[in-house]
Amino acid sequence: MGEKDFRFSIFDFQLDECWKKPFVLFVLFVLSNSSPTHADDALTISRVERWSSVFAESETRWTYRVSAEQPFRDRVFWRLTANQRTLASGELDARGADGKPGEVILPLRWPKVKEGTALAAQLSVSVGEVRHEQTVWIFPRDPFVDRREWLQSLKLSVFDPPGDTVKVLKDSDVPHEQLRSREALDDVAEGIVIVGEGISLKKHDGLIDDLRSLAARGVPVLCLASADGEFGFTSDKPLAAAVQLRRADVIRDLDKRLDTAWWPTGASQLQGLGVTSASDEVVAEVSDKASSWPWCEWRFDRTTGESTRCVWCGFGIVTAWDDGPTPRYLFAKLLERLSETPNGE
């Protein structure tokens, strides 16, 4: 029954006076709900990108998908707030036809934040009564503001034949000593050793054994994503007190503000370790398969009662250094973990 039919009924039928007002209110209620521009209960809003941390004073274009069971055309409203204050807002058109979702692209300019402090903002996107909300962490570009003395105290030694990791550290003003040869690893007696991203374990056969031995002697080691190669997963020379394989969830364990996936690939994993058995040995092979493990950590307990870690990290930290905050802030958290000094103290 359409709006015209209802009007005809109201004016043509004789109703008792006591029923007229309730009847009119009922008709108006039906009319207001009988022909909406969309059905809220059948409409959904989802975000295409999977990351939620951004650089302050940067610009991004985030895509939202609006789906409904029937063709629709509607307005999408968005609002960015922080500390109960609106930072930005706007509205866009969304249109979907024949059950196909419509997409809207939000051009966002992220605000400036105080150096050394990340800001938690809330981004809300709505169509009618349907709303999509998420927390966005806005980070300054430098994760080491006011931490240069702490960085200096770590005494970083970097073995990086490919050269990309050293370049990133230099550009980021991270103090370190570059090791010119693999043999120089034997002379390191303190600090933290970093093996650069993209090193070939085929070319440097036995390197992982050397790194684990170094950790067993009391020097923490961070080996960034290797390009290729394989090694014995376990070893009794030295014998690790614990070995741990993890996936991207370890990132959130280190810092809940960071993404487990980032732009542009939608994944954080650059390389992983495929662990298999070969003869009577368990072997770890560098692999780009999604099923491989992007995190491996060996812990060595020493007679002093202290423990030292050797971490193989397959996340693309150097490759994606400029793509978003997570790679560089994850690197800072890794240094904290290896030095066992939370918050850089």
C-alpha positions in Angstrom: 0.0 0.0 0.0 1.5 3.4 -1.0 1.4 6.8 0.5 -1.6 7.8 -1.7 -3.6 4.8 -0.6 -3.1 5.7 3.1 -4.2 9.3 2.5 -7.3 8.0 0.8 -8.1 5.8 3.7 -7.7 8.6 6.2 -10.0 11.0 4.6 -12.6 8.6 3.2 -13.3 6.4 6.1 -15.3 7.6 9.0 -13.5 6.9 12.3 -14.5 7.6 15.9 -12.9 10.7 17.2 -10.9 8.8 19.8 -9.3 6.6 17.1 -8.3 9.4 14.6 -5.2 10.6 16.3 -3.7 7.1 17.0 -4.5 6.0 13.5 -2.8 9.0 11.9 0.3 8.5 14.0 0.4 4.8 13.0 0.1 5.8 9.3 2.9 8.4 9.5 5.2 5.8 11.3 4.6 3.3 8.4 5.2 5.9 5.8 8.5 7.0 7.4 9.8 3.5 7.4 8.3 2.1 4.2 10.7 3.6 1.6 14.1 4.4 3.1 17.1 5.2 0.8 18.8 2.0 2.2 18.1 -0.8 4.7 20.4 -0.2 7.6 20.1 -3.8 8.8 21.3 -5.0 5.4 24.1 -2.4 4.9 27.7 -2.9 6.0 30.8 -0.7 6.0 34.3 -2.2 5.9 37.8 -0.8 5.4 39.9 -2.2 2.6 43.4 -1.5 4.1 44.5 -3.4 7.1 46.8 -1.0 8.8 45.8 1.6 11.4 49.0 3.6 12.3 50.2 6.7 10.4 52.9 9.3 10.4 51.9 12.7 11.8 51.6 15.4 9.2 51.3 12.8 6.4 48.5 12.3 3.9 46.8 9.0 3.2 43.9 7.8 1.1 41.9 5.1 2.8 39.2 3.1 1.0 35.9 2.1 2.6 33.5 -0.4 1.0 29.8 0.1 1.5 27.7 -3.0 0.7 23.9 -3.5 0.7 21.5 -6.1 -0.6 19.8 -3.6 -3.0 21.1 -0.8 -5.1 21.6 2.4 -3.1 22.8 5.9 -3.2 23.6 7.7 0.1 25.9 10.1 1.9 28.9 8.8 3.9 29.8 11.0 6.9 33.2 10.7 8.6 34.8 12.3 11.6 38.2 12.2 13.2 38.4 12.9 16.9 41.0 12.8 19.7 40.6 13.7 23.4 36.9 14.5 22.8 37.8 17.1 20.2 37.0 17.0 16.5 40.1 17.2 14.4 38.5 16.9 10.9 35.2 15.8 9.3 33.5 15.5 6.0 31.0 13.7 3.8 31.1 11.9 0.5 28.7 10.2 -1.9 28.4 6.4 -1.9 26.6 4.4 -4.6 26.1 0.7 -5.2 24.2 -1.1 -7.9 22.9 -4.7 -8.4 24.2 -5.9 -5.1 27.7 -4.7 -5.9 29.5 -2.7 -3.1 30.3 1.0 -3.5 33.7 2.4 -2.5 34.5 5.8 -1.1 38.0 7.1 -0.7 38.8 9.3 2.3 41.6 11.8 1.7 43.0 12.3 5.2 45.6 14.8 6.4 46.9 13.6 9.8 47.7 16.2 12.5 50.9 17.2 14.0 51.7 15.5 17.4 54.2 16.2 20.1 57.6 14.7 19.5 58.2 11.5 21.4 54.4 11.0 21.9 51.9 9.0 19.9 48.3 10.2 19.7 45.3 7.8 19.7 42.6 9.2 17.5 39.2 7.7 16.6 38.0 7.6 13.0 34.3 7.1 12.5 32.6 6.5 9.1 28.8 6.2 9.0 25.9 5.7 6.6 22.6 6.4 8.3 22.7 4.4 11.5 25.5 2.1 10.4 28.9 3.0 11.6 32.5 1.8 11.3 34.9 3.0 14.0 38.5 2.3 14.6 41.4 3.7 16.6 44.2 5.3 14.6 47.7 5.8 16.2 49.5 8.9 14.9 53.2 8.7 15.4 56.0 11.2 14.9 58.6 10.0 12.3 61.5 9.7 14.7 61.1 6.9 17.3 64.3 7.9 19.0 63.6 11.5 20.1 65.3 12.1 23.5 66.8 8.6 23.4 70.2 9.3 21.7 72.1 8.6 24.9 70.3 5.3 25.3 71.1 4.4 21.7 74.7 5.3 22.2 74.8 3.0 25.3 73.6 0.0 23.3 76.9 0.0 21.3 75.4 -1.3 18.1 77.6 -3.3 15.8 76.2 -3.9 12.3 77.3 -6.5 9.8 75.5 -5.5 6.5 77.0 -6.7 3.2 73.9 -5.5 1.2 74.3 -2.0 2.7 70.6 -1.1 3.0 70.4 -1.4 6.8 73.5 0.7 7.4 72.1 3.4 5.1 68.8 3.5 7.0 70.6 3.7 10.4 72.8 6.6 9.1 69.9 8.5 7.7 68.0 8.0 11.0 71.0 9.2 13.0 71.3 5.9 14.9 74.9 5.5 16.2 76.6 2.3 15.3 79.8 0.7 14.3 80.0 -1.0 10.9 81.7 -4.4 10.8 83.5 -4.7 7.6 84.0 -8.5 7.6 82.3 -11.6 9.1 85.5 -12.3 11.0 85.0 -9.0 12.9 82.0 -10.7 14.7 84.5 -12.7 16.7 85.9 -9.6 18.2 82.6 -8.2 19.5 82.5 -8.6 23.3 79.7 -6.1 24.2 76.7 -4.2 22.9 74.2 -5.6 20.3 75.0 -7.1 17.0 72.7 -6.5 14.0 72.9 -8.4 10.8 71.5 -6.4 7.9 68.3 -7.2 6.0 68.8 -9.1 2.8 72.0 -11.0 3.6 72.4 -14.3 1.9 72.9 -17.3 4.2 73.9 -19.3 1.2 76.9 -17.1 0.7 77.6 -16.8 4.4 77.2 -20.4 5.3 77.3 -21.1 9.0 76.5 -17.5 9.9 73.5 -18.4 12.1 75.7 -20.8 14.1 78.2 -18.0 14.7 75.4 -15.6 15.8 74.0 -18.1 18.3 77.5 -18.7 19.7 77.9 -14.9 20.0 74.6 -14.7 22.0 75.7 -17.7 24.2 78.8 -15.6 25.1 76.5 -12.7 26.2 76.2 -10.5 23.1 72.5 -10.1 22.0 71.9 -10.6 18.3 69.3 -9.3 15.8 69.4 -10.9 12.4 67.0 -9.0 10.0 65.2 -10.8 7.2 67.7 -12.9 5.3 67.4 -13.3 1.5 68.0 -17.0 1.2 69.8 -20.0 2.7 69.2 -22.6 5.4 70.7 -23.7 8.7 70.3 -26.3 11.4 67.3 -25.1 13.5 68.6 -26.6 16.7 72.1 -27.0 17.9 73.9 -28.3 21.0 76.9 -26.1 20.3 75.7 -23.9 22.0 72.6 -25.4 23.5 69.7 -22.9 23.8 67.6 -22.9 26.9 64.5 -22.1 24.8 63.5 -21.7 21.1 60.4 -19.9 20.0 58.7 -19.5 16.7 56.1 -16.8 16.3 53.9 -15.2 13.6 53.0 -11.5 13.3 51.1 -11.5 16.6 54.5 -11.0 18.2 54.5 -7.4 17.0 51.4 -6.6 19.1 53.0 -8.3 22.1 56.0 -5.9 21.7 53.8 -2.9 21.2 50.0 -3.0 21.0 49.9 0.2 19.0 51.7 -1.3 16.0 50.2 -3.0 13.0 50.7 -6.6 12.1 50.3 -5.6 8.4 51.4 -2.5 6.6 51.4 -0.7 3.3 51.8 -1.4 0.4 51.7 -5.2 0.5 49.1 -5.6 3.2 51.5 -7.9 5.1 54.4 -7.4 7.5 56.3 -10.5 6.5 59.1 -10.2 4.1 60.6 -13.6 4.7 60.0 -16.5 7.0 61.6 -19.8 8.1 60.2 -23.1 6.9 61.2 -25.7 9.4 61.5 -29.3 8.1 63.4 -32.5 8.9 66.3 -33.6 6.8 67.8 -37.0 7.7 68.4 -36.8 11.5 68.5 -33.0 11.6 65.8 -30.3 11.8 66.5 -27.6 9.2 65.2 -24.0 8.9 65.1 -22.7 5.3 64.5 -19.0 4.4 61.2 -18.9 2.5 58.7 -16.4 1.2 55.7 -18.7 1.7 53.0 -17.3 3.9 53.1 -20.5 6.0 56.7 -19.9 7.1 57.6 -18.4 10.4 58.6 -14.7 10.4 60.0 -14.8 14.0 62.5 -17.1 15.7 64.1 -16.5 19.0 66.8 -18.5 20.8 67.4 -17.8 24.5 70.7 -18.7 26.1 71.0 -18.8 29.9 74.4 -18.0 31.3 76.1 -19.0 34.5 75.7 -15.5 35.8 72.0 -16.0 35.9 71.3 -13.7 33.0 69.9 -14.6 29.6 70.8 -13.4 26.1 68.6 -13.5 23.0 69.4 -14.2 19.4 66.4 -13.1 17.2 65.8 -13.8 13.5 63.2 -11.3 12.3 61.6 -11.8 8.9 59.4 -8.6 9.0 60.3 -6.1 6.4 61.7 -3.4 8.7 64.3 -1.9 6.4 62.4 -2.4 3.2 59.3 -0.6 4.6 61.1 1.9 6.8 59.5 4.9 5.1 56.1 3.3 4.4 54.6 3.8 7.9 55.5 4.0 11.6 55.4 0.3 12.5 58.7 -0.8 10.9 60.8 1.8 12.7 58.9 1.6 16.0 59.2 -2.2 15.9 62.9 -1.8 15.4 63.0 0.4 18.5 61.1 -2.3 20.5 63.4 -5.0 19.3 66.4 -3.0 20.6 64.6 -2.7 23.9 63.9 -6.4 24.1 67.5 -7.4 23.3 68.9 -4.9 25.7 66.3 -5.7 28.3 65.8 -2.0 29.0 62.0 -1.3 28.6 61.2 2.3 27.4 64.8 2.9 26.7 65.8 3.5 30.3 
